[in-house]
Amino acid sequence: MNQGKFQNKYRISSIRAQWWDYGWNGAYFITICTQEREHYFGKIQNSKMVLSEAGIIADILWYQIPIHHKNVELGDFVVMPNHIHGILIIDKQSTNIDIVEAGHALSQQKPGSQRFQNIGKNTISSIVGSYKSAVTKHANRLGYPHQWQKLFYDNIIRNNIAYQKISDYIVSNPENWEKDKFKTENKSKSK
């Protein structure tokens, strides 16, 4: 990754695909880990996830995403001890005019116009950022320990076969915990 300095601090290059607009219609596989992979969200018992209080918050707030973000649908989702996996689907109903305005004609938009102000509010980064913020706010308010890692992982799902494979992975994640690449020993003092 190319690291330059901004305001005397090193910057990390974006891990997002530079050729893709994350506000475009599509299905996205999202993984968000806790800071240092701490087991804030619960534990696996008998191949099933048993949610902690913070895990319950993470679970409930995921299902509220479509209430707070227009044109967003949810695919499969799971809370694991130290991460979440979910599918977010952006499905903006558009006309040919909207497509032209959202593409190369966007540069001709006036900064004060309504259409310009709405650009970027329903991107994967803004949706995930809002979700992480809400979980943290509610967990902190109730006194449940919790921290997210700074970044999140995404995968643009390109076809139905990939979508089904990812859905199967998400649903079976608790029963496959022992071989999960995100599995760590629980270092959290709040078991």
Secondary structure, DSSP 8 states (H G I E B T S, - for coil): ----EETTEE-----S-TT--TTSSEEEEEEEEBGGG---SEEEETTEEEE-HHHHHHHHHHHTHHHHSTTEEEEEEEE-SSEEEEEEEE-----HHHHHHHTGGGGGS-TTSHHHHHTTTTSHHHHHHHHHHHHHHHHHHHT----B-S--EEEEE-SHHHHHHHHHHHHHTGGGGGG-TT------S--
